[in-house]
Amino acid sequence: MAFTAADVKKLREMTNVGMMDCKKALTEADGDYDKAIELLREKGLAKAAKKADRIAAEGVVCATVCGESGVGAIIEVNSETDFVAKNADFQQFVTDLAGVVMTEAPADVEALKACKMGDLTVQEVLQEKVLTIGENIQIRRFERFDDSTVNVAYTHMGGVIGVLVGLSVSDALKGNETVKELGKDIGMQAAAMNPSFLDKTEVDEATLAKEKEILLAQALEENKTAAKPKPEQIIHKMVEGRIGKYYEENCLLQQAFVKENKVSVEQHIAAVAKELGGEIKLTRCVRFEKGEGIEKKQDDFAAEVASMTK
């Protein structure tokens, strides 16, 4: 029995399973809808798809660097509960995914799902994990640093926060333990301070204009109640001065170094480079925090209990 693209779409809507899996099921079932649904259920795909609607805001961030190639990867995989996030099997799955990212260099999450993980694709392994663990599991995002930089990974609180740091160094400093320690310190800095930008030169004009607008409004309000109000041109100069404080709070290189707050991160890097007699430049830094930006479901336990008694 022949089937069309519209049939595949209809089966997709009925089961919430991916288009390719629906097409395979219809092909195997010779176009028979009921048989195709049965096949999808047997494979567990329909069950897994139902779980995909549930919010996954817990999980793990894994940041790692390959000891052989020097390639780095950071990945976030979400689960529904913190209990599953602490499961050894789930954590190994995330570590294995980071390995696939490092070796296969996929362009995005969909490309990662198509990569091989043993005899299966990542998507097939993911579906198996959903069925065996019993929760919605989502590969949310990842970044990969190639071996053109010295890459250092830092993980905080067992995977709540992960940071991947990329340092461009002169050849003589590659493999230097002090450089690796510097990378870990920068990772710790980024984990603790959560900077919005790597360097002040990266702050876009729109962000800067908005910040100046806020600072100007604050300065004008302060000036109203001042014992000796300042001329408006002085107020504008004050705002320009306060922008420096914004850089210090939001730009990693301009932030006070966590281990020695009398110098900035930028100054600390320069000092280490001078001490080692080489060049070191922070080129990349990616920070992932588990579940950031995901709206979590707020359960009303009292209301749930009350509804059960009706």
LUMZAVEX-553103 format. One record per residue (C-alpha): residue number from 0; x, y, z. Coordinates in nm, 3 decimals. Last residue first. Layout:
// residues N
SITE   seq        c1        c2        c3
SITE   NUM         X         Y         Z
...
END
This chain:
// residues 310
SITE   seq        c1        c2        c3
SITE   309    -1.254     1.516     4.542
SITE   308    -0.962     1.391     4.751
SITE   307    -0.716     1.380     4.461
SITE   306    -0.783     1.745     4.374
SITE   305    -0.688     1.851     4.725
SITE   304    -0.355     1.666     4.702
SITE   303    -0.273     1.843     4.374
SITE   302    -0.379     2.181     4.514
SITE   301    -0.149     2.136     4.814
SITE   300     0.141     2.029     4.591
SITE   299     0.118     2.333     4.363
SITE   298     0.388     2.241     4.112
SITE   297     0.578     2.523     3.946
SITE   296     0.708     2.400     3.612
SITE   295     1.048     2.543     3.535
SITE   294     1.100     2.808     3.271
SITE   293     1.432     2.730     3.108
SITE   292     1.667     3.030     3.090
SITE   291     1.944     2.862     3.285
SITE   290     1.875     2.489     3.325
SITE   289     2.231     2.389     3.411
SITE   288     2.471     2.679     3.380
SITE   287     2.691     2.692     3.071
SITE   286     2.996     2.918     3.048
SITE   285     3.199     2.958     2.729
SITE   284     3.536     3.136     2.722
SITE   283     3.735     3.214     2.411
SITE   282     4.050     3.402     2.310
SITE   281     4.235     3.461     2.636
SITE   280     4.585     3.558     2.527
SITE   279     4.919     3.426     2.652
SITE   278     5.262     3.515     2.514
SITE   277     5.595     3.395     2.650
SITE   276     5.859     3.451     2.918
SITE   275     5.689     3.248     3.190
SITE   274     5.680     3.539     3.436
SITE   273     5.574     3.781     3.162
SITE   272     5.289     3.553     3.054
SITE   271     5.178     3.513     3.418
SITE   270     5.177     3.891     3.465
SITE   269     4.984     3.950     3.143
SITE   268     4.720     3.697     3.248
SITE   267     4.690     3.871     3.586
SITE   266     4.651     4.210     3.421
SITE   265     4.366     4.086     3.203
SITE   264     4.197     3.918     3.499
SITE   263     4.214     4.254     3.678
SITE   262     4.451     4.327     3.966
SITE   261     4.391     4.425     4.329
SITE   260     4.131     4.147     4.355
SITE   259     4.388     3.872     4.385
SITE   258     4.234     3.523     4.373
SITE   257     3.905     3.637     4.219
SITE   256     4.073     3.861     3.957
SITE   255     3.890     4.195     3.943
SITE   254     3.683     4.199     3.623
SITE   253     3.819     4.370     3.311
SITE   252     3.902     4.047     3.126
SITE   251     3.565     3.892     3.212
SITE   250     3.348     4.189     3.112
SITE   249     3.033     4.251     3.319
SITE   248     3.137     4.402     3.652
SITE   247     3.457     4.579     3.551
SITE   246     3.300     4.694     3.225
SITE   245     3.006     4.849     3.416
SITE   244     3.252     5.022     3.650
SITE   243     3.422     5.181     3.347
SITE   242     3.080     5.301     3.235
SITE   241     3.074     5.498     3.562
SITE   240     3.335     5.739     3.429
SITE   239     3.130     5.814     3.119
SITE   238     2.832     5.881     3.346
SITE   237     3.035     6.125     3.554
SITE   236     3.129     6.313     3.238
SITE   235     2.757     6.344     3.153
SITE   234     2.688     6.483     3.502
SITE   233     2.966     6.736     3.459
SITE   232     2.799     6.862     3.141
SITE   231     2.469     6.894     3.334
SITE   230     2.616     7.134     3.591
SITE   229     2.647     6.988     3.943
SITE   228     2.395     7.029     4.225
SITE   227     2.548     7.140     4.559
SITE   226     2.358     6.982     4.848
SITE   225     2.258     6.698     4.615
SITE   224     1.890     6.597     4.600
SITE   223     1.837     6.670     4.232
SITE   222     2.187     6.550     4.145
SITE   221     2.108     6.196     4.259
SITE   220     1.814     6.186     4.018
SITE   219     2.034     6.318     3.736
SITE   218     2.299     6.054     3.812
SITE   217     2.044     5.770     3.814
SITE   216     1.889     5.883     3.484
SITE   215     2.237     5.914     3.332
SITE   214     2.334     5.567     3.451
SITE   213     2.021     5.414     3.297
SITE   212     2.073     5.591     2.963
SITE   211     2.442     5.500     2.964
SITE   210     2.348     5.134     3.015
SITE   209     2.102     5.149     2.726
SITE   208     2.362     5.308     2.496
SITE   207     2.621     5.044     2.592
SITE   206     2.383     4.757     2.524
SITE   205     2.286     4.905     2.186
SITE   204     2.648     4.977     2.095
SITE   203     2.763     4.620     2.151
SITE   202     3.000     4.523     2.432
SITE   201     3.270     4.312     2.265
SITE   200     3.547     4.571     2.310
SITE   199     3.491     4.544     2.687
SITE   198     3.624     4.188     2.681
SITE   197     3.480     3.837     2.728
SITE   196     3.123     3.958     2.773
SITE   195     2.826     3.882     2.998
SITE   194     3.039     3.776     3.292
SITE   193     2.908     3.499     3.522
SITE   192     3.111     3.594     3.832
SITE   191     3.158     3.255     3.999
SITE   190     3.176     3.026     3.694
SITE   189     3.373     3.283     3.492
SITE   188     3.630     3.324     3.769
SITE   187     3.660     2.948     3.820
SITE   186     3.721     2.906     3.448
SITE   185     3.984     3.182     3.462
SITE   184     4.154     3.000     3.751
SITE   183     4.137     2.673     3.557
SITE   182     4.301     2.839     3.255
SITE   181     4.577     2.982     3.474
SITE   180     4.642     2.633     3.612
SITE   179     4.675     2.507     3.256
SITE   178     4.922     2.788     3.179
SITE   177     5.120     2.698     3.492
SITE   176     5.128     2.335     3.378
SITE   175     5.296     2.423     3.047
SITE   174     5.176     2.193     2.769
SITE   173     5.208     2.469     2.512
SITE   172     5.419     2.749     2.661
SITE   171     5.712     2.735     2.415
SITE   170     5.471     2.748     2.120
SITE   169     5.330     3.089     2.219
SITE   168     4.985     3.079     2.373
SITE   167     4.622     3.129     2.263
SITE   166     4.403     3.031     2.557
SITE   165     4.057     2.873     2.525
SITE   164     3.846     2.827     2.838
SITE   163     3.549     2.590     2.876
SITE   162     3.324     2.649     3.175
SITE   161     3.070     2.420     3.339
SITE   160     2.807     2.500     3.600
SITE   159     2.573     2.261     3.781
SITE   158     2.803     1.976     3.678
SITE   157     2.937     1.843     4.005
SITE   156     2.931     2.175     4.189
SITE   155     3.158     2.355     3.940
SITE   154     3.330     2.212     3.633
SITE   153     3.636     2.372     3.473
SITE   152     3.779     2.276     3.136
SITE   151     4.104     2.405     2.983
SITE   150     4.183     2.441     2.614
SITE   149     4.522     2.551     2.483
SITE   148     4.423     2.694     2.147
SITE   147     4.440     2.572     1.785
SITE   146     4.325     2.230     1.911
SITE   145     3.958     2.289     1.836
SITE   144     3.705     2.428     2.083
SITE   143     3.357     2.270     2.073
SITE   142     3.034     2.416     2.209
SITE   141     2.717     2.237     2.317
SITE   140     2.345     2.284     2.358
SITE   139     2.019     2.130     2.485
SITE   138     2.042     1.753     2.453
SITE   137     1.703     1.669     2.605
SITE   136     1.596     1.389     2.836
SITE   135     1.229     1.337     2.925
SITE   134     1.214     1.085     3.204
SITE   133     1.174     0.709     3.247
SITE   132     1.539     0.610     3.283
SITE   131     1.508     0.306     3.057
SITE   130     1.272     0.464     2.804
SITE   129     1.436     0.806     2.787
SITE   128     1.779     0.640     2.774
SITE   127     1.672     0.427     2.478
SITE   126     1.549     0.735     2.295
SITE   125     1.883     0.905     2.353
SITE   124     2.069     0.600     2.220
SITE   123     1.858     0.616     1.905
SITE   122     1.921     0.991     1.867
SITE   121     2.295     0.944     1.924
SITE   120     2.296     0.697     1.635
SITE   119     2.347     0.330     1.709
SITE   118     2.632     0.085     1.650
SITE   117     2.871     0.271     1.880
SITE   116     2.757     0.630     1.920
SITE   115     2.714     0.744     1.562
SITE   114     2.628     1.099     1.475
SITE   113     2.272     1.192     1.367
SITE   112     2.187     1.337     1.708
SITE   111     2.498     1.555     1.686
SITE   110     2.377     1.699     1.355
SITE   109     2.048     1.790     1.521
SITE   108     2.234     1.951     1.811
SITE   107     2.450     2.167     1.584
SITE   106     2.749     2.163     1.349
SITE   105     2.887     1.827     1.461
SITE   104     3.263     1.811     1.538
SITE   103     3.288     1.429     1.518
SITE   102     3.568     1.360     1.768
SITE   101     3.508     1.631     2.028
SITE   100     3.129     1.630     2.003
SITE    99     3.125     1.250     2.025
SITE    98     3.334     1.266     2.342
SITE    97     3.098     1.522     2.493
SITE    96     2.817     1.276     2.420
SITE    95     3.006     1.004     2.607
SITE    94     3.033     1.230     2.912
SITE    93     2.658     1.301     2.896
SITE    92     2.581     0.928     2.871
SITE    91     2.815     0.860     3.163
SITE    90     2.619     1.112     3.372
SITE    89     2.290     0.943     3.284
SITE    88     2.425     0.600     3.378
SITE    87     2.568     0.732     3.706
SITE    86     2.232     0.886     3.809
SITE    85     2.284     1.227     3.971
SITE    84     2.091     1.406     3.695
SITE    83     1.816     1.145     3.742
SITE    82     1.758     1.260     4.100
SITE    81     1.783     1.624     3.993
SITE    80     1.461     1.573     3.801
SITE    79     1.326     1.635     3.451
SITE    78     1.650     1.579     3.263
SITE    77     1.869     1.817     3.067
SITE    76     2.194     1.767     2.876
SITE    75     2.439     2.056     2.859
SITE    74     2.764     2.023     2.666
SITE    73     3.117     2.164     2.680
SITE    72     3.390     2.037     2.452
SITE    71     3.766     2.073     2.419
SITE    70     4.018     1.947     2.164
SITE    69     4.366     1.885     2.310
SITE    68     4.414     1.586     2.079
SITE    67     4.540     1.329     2.330
SITE    66     4.407     1.440     2.669
SITE    65     4.072     1.536     2.521
SITE    64     3.931     1.833     2.712
SITE    63     3.611     1.833     2.918
SITE    62     3.314     2.042     3.026
SITE    61     2.997     1.852     3.122
SITE    60     2.681     2.035     3.226
SITE    59     2.425     1.811     3.393
SITE    58     2.049     1.776     3.429
SITE    57     1.756     1.974     3.561
SITE    56     1.525     2.185     3.345
SITE    55     1.343     1.915     3.149
SITE    54     0.979     2.016     3.105
SITE    53     0.751     1.738     2.979
SITE    52     0.650     1.738     2.614
SITE    51     0.929     1.495     2.523
SITE    50     0.776     1.232     2.753
SITE    49     0.506     1.163     2.496
SITE    48     0.775     1.115     2.232
SITE    47     0.942     0.842     2.440
SITE    46     0.618     0.646     2.456
SITE    45     0.567     0.679     2.081
SITE    44     0.925     0.570     2.018
SITE    43     0.911     0.261     2.237
SITE    42     1.006     0.033     1.951
SITE    41     0.688    -0.165     2.008
SITE    40     0.489     0.158     2.023
SITE    39     0.629     0.270     1.688
SITE    38     0.545    -0.066     1.538
SITE    37     0.189    -0.050     1.673
SITE    36     0.148     0.298     1.528
SITE    35     0.264     0.168     1.189
SITE    34     0.026    -0.129     1.214
SITE    33    -0.265     0.101     1.279
SITE    32    -0.165     0.335     0.996
SITE    31    -0.113     0.066     0.727
SITE    30     0.113     0.215     0.458
SITE    29     0.313    -0.103     0.396
SITE    28     0.376    -0.141     0.770
SITE    27     0.753    -0.133     0.719
SITE    26     0.721     0.173     0.495
SITE    25     0.480     0.337     0.737
SITE    24     0.720     0.274     1.027
SITE    23     1.019     0.407     0.833
SITE    22     0.827     0.724     0.740
SITE    21     0.720     0.776     1.101
SITE    20     1.080     0.732     1.217
SITE    19     1.194     0.990     0.961
SITE    18     0.922     1.238     1.064
SITE    17     0.997     1.221     1.437
SITE    16     0.737     1.081     1.679
SITE    15     0.453     1.299     1.811
SITE    14     0.221     0.999     1.768
SITE    13    -0.086     1.135     1.590
SITE    12     0.081     1.446     1.447
SITE    11     0.369     1.242     1.307
SITE    10     0.124     0.990     1.165
SITE     9    -0.053     1.275     0.984
SITE     8     0.275     1.413     0.851
SITE     7     0.375     1.071     0.718
SITE     6     0.038     1.041     0.549
SITE     5     0.077     1.388     0.397
SITE     4     0.415     1.280     0.259
SITE     3     0.230     1.005     0.074
SITE     2     0.161     0.634     0.119
SITE     1     0.153     0.331    -0.108
SITE     0     0.000     0.000     0.000
END
